[in-house]
Amino acid sequence: MMARMPDLSRRAVLRLGVGAAAGAAGAYALGTTLREAAPSVSMTSAGAPLAPPAPLEPAPTAVPTFVSGSFVSAARGGVQTNWAIARPPGQTAALRPVIALHGKGANAAEVMAGGVEQGLAQAVDAGLPPFAVVAVDGGGSYWHKRASGEDSGAMVLDELIPMLGNQGLDTSRVGFLGWSMGGYGAMLLGARLGPAHTAAICAVSPALWTSPGAAAPGAFDGADDYAANSVWGRPEFASISIRIDCGNSDPFYSATQQFIAQLPNPPAGGFSPGGHDGGFWSSQLPAELDWMAPLLTA
């Protein structure tokens, strides 16, 4: 059974925010008073003025807890692609990101609406090391190159991740988190990025099929596409920490059992009551963030 994160109040964080605001107001008032008064000059014993003290370095400014934007993705055929970044409150350092991949029919905004930002703040309030969560639009192409030329997987690896460095994130190592289609994508892209740069993979209710004939319409372009983008038997998984969560009533339950059985190492997570829906996914998120944080920041 997975350990659940304690449900912590954020009143302490809010109090810190109020205190910071009050401190900023006091500093402004003090600065105004000092500017109005004539400066005093200290003298040495020989009557020469002392050199003024070196100016204090300005305190680093905390980055916003939520930013969003878009870019035109060449990998997706020139599609305008939305992204969003959530950070815990009060962060000034470059954080490592978890790339959160949505399921079919969803988008970046829906990922963030599922409680990611709040869960992230609660995780750090509980004492976990801070990290960021990133969501991006990937369409419905199952996070790999399609016959149409669209390649949402390359968009993540070759466009999104480099762009995150320009957004003040540390992309030397990243984590992948995904639901359904995104759970499959998290495993595929985590394996392709490789153990040197993939800190952890968390696949939730992953869309897995044991053969190309069993796959849902539109998931692959045929048997060759299925084979070229399979996550079964990938040697990279021997060196990457993996967590898989799936509901006992999920339609992917059987395939997920078989997938877990062929992994080189037993993954974290497991099976628990629930289906293939947002209620199950939201219930698992606190424990998943709890699991990913120390791996991502190690």
Long-range contacts (C-beta under 8 A, 24 or more apart in sequence): 1-270, 1-272, 2-245, 2-268, 2-269, 2-270, 2-272, 2-284, 2-287, 3-287, 3-290, 4-286, 4-287, 5-122, 5-123, 5-126, 5-286, 5-287, 5-289, 5-290, 6-126, 7-122, 8-122, 8-125, 8-126, 10-121, 10-122, 10-125, 12-125, 13-89, 13-90, 13-121, 13-125, 16-90, 17-89, 60-92, 61-92, 62-89, 62-90, 62-91, 62-92, 63-87, 63-91, 63-92, 63-168, 65-89, 65-117, 65-121, 66-112, 66-117, 67-167, 68-108, 71-159, 71-163, 73-155, 73-159, 74-159, 75-150, 75-151, 75-152, 75-154, 75-155, 75-158, 75-159, 76-139, 76-150, 76-151, 76-152, 76-155, 77-148, 77-149, 77-150, 79-137, 79-139, 79-150, 81-136, 81-137, 81-155, 82-107, 82-108, 82-109, 82-136, 82-137, 83-108, 83-134, 83-135, 83-136, 83-137, 83-160, 83-163, 84-108, 84-109, 84-111, 84-112, 84-134, 84-135, 84-136, 85-132, 85-133, 85-134, 85-164, 85-167, 85-169, 86-112, 86-116, 86-117, 86-120, 86-132, 86-133, 86-134, 87-120, 87-130, 87-132, 88-120, 88-121, 88-123, 88-124, 88-125, 88-130, 89-121, 89-124, 91-130, 93-130, 94-168, 94-169, 94-170, 95-130, 95-131, 95-132, 95-169, 95-170, 96-131, 96-132, 96-169, 96-170, 96-171, 96-172, 96-173, 96-174, 96-175, 96-199, 96-296, 96-297, 97-131, 97-132, 97-133, 97-134, 97-164, 97-169, 97-170, 97-171, 97-174, 97-175, 98-131, 98-132, 98-133, 98-134, 98-174, 98-175, 98-176, 98-177, 98-289, 98-292, 98-296, 99-134, 99-136, 99-156, 99-160, 99-161, 99-174, 99-175, 99-176, 99-177, 99-186, 99-189, 100-133, 100-134, 100-135, 100-177, 100-178, 100-182, 101-136, 101-138, 101-143, 101-156, 101-176, 101-177, 101-178, 101-179, 101-181, 101-182, 101-183, 101-185, 101-186, 101-189, 102-135, 102-137, 102-138, 102-178, 102-179, 102-181, 102-182, 103-178, 103-179, 103-180, 103-181, 103-182, 103-183, 103-207, 104-140, 104-142, 104-180, 104-181, 104-207, 105-140, 106-179, 106-182, 107-137, 108-135, 108-136, 108-137, 109-135, 111-135, 114-278, 114-281, 114-282, 114-285, 115-282, 115-285, 116-285, 119-285, 119-286, 119-289, 120-289, 122-286, 123-286, 123-289, 123-290, 123-293, 126-290, 128-289, 128-290, 128-293, 128-294, 129-293, 129-294, 129-296, 129-297, 130-297, 131-175, 131-292, 131-293, 131-296, 131-297, 132-169, 133-177, 134-160, 134-164, 134-169, 136-160, 138-182, 138-185, 140-181, 140-218, 142-181, 142-184, 142-185, 142-207, 142-218, 142-219, 142-220, 142-229, 143-178, 143-181, 143-182, 143-184, 143-185, 143-188, 143-189, 144-185, 144-188, 144-225, 144-229, 145-229, 146-221, 146-225, 147-221, 147-225, 152-185, 153-185, 153-188, 153-189, 153-192, 156-189, 157-189, 157-192, 157-193, 172-197, 173-197, 173-198, 173-199, 173-296, 174-198, 174-199, 174-296, 175-199, 175-200, 175-201, 175-202, 175-292, 175-295, 175-296, 176-200, 176-201, 176-202, 177-201, 177-202, 177-204, 177-288, 177-292, 178-202, 178-203, 178-204, 178-206, 179-204, 179-205, 179-281, 180-204, 180-205, 180-206, 180-207, 180-252, 180-276, 181-207, 181-219, 183-207, 183-244, 184-208, 184-231, 187-231, 187-234, 187-237, 187-242, 188-229, 188-231, 190-236, 190-240, 191-231, 191-234, 191-236, 191-237, 191-240, 194-236, 195-236, 195-239, 195-240, 198-236, 198-240, 199-241, 199-292, 199-295, 199-296, 199-298, 200-240, 200-241, 200-242, 200-243, 200-291, 200-292, 200-295, 200-296, 201-240, 201-241, 201-242, 201-243, 202-242, 202-243, 202-244, 202-245, 202-269, 202-288, 202-291, 202-292, 203-242, 203-243, 203-244, 203-245, 204-244, 204-245, 204-246, 204-281, 204-284, 204-288, 205-245, 205-246, 205-247, 205-250, 205-252, 205-256, 205-276, 205-280, 205-281, 206-244, 206-246, 206-252, 206-256, 206-259, 207-252, 208-252, 208-255, 208-256, 208-259, 209-255, 210-255, 210-258, 214-255, 231-259, 232-259, 232-262, 233-262, 235-264, 237-263, 237-264, 237-265, 238-264, 238-265, 241-268, 241-295, 242-267, 242-268, 243-267, 243-268, 243-269, 243-288, 243-291, 243-292, 244-268, 244-269, 244-270, 245-269, 245-270, 245-271, 245-272, 245-284, 245-288, 246-270, 246-271, 247-271, 247-272, 247-273, 247-274, 247-275, 247-276, 247-280, 248-272, 248-273, 248-274, 249-273, 249-274, 249-275, 249-276, 250-274, 250-275, 250-276, 250-280, 251-276, 252-276
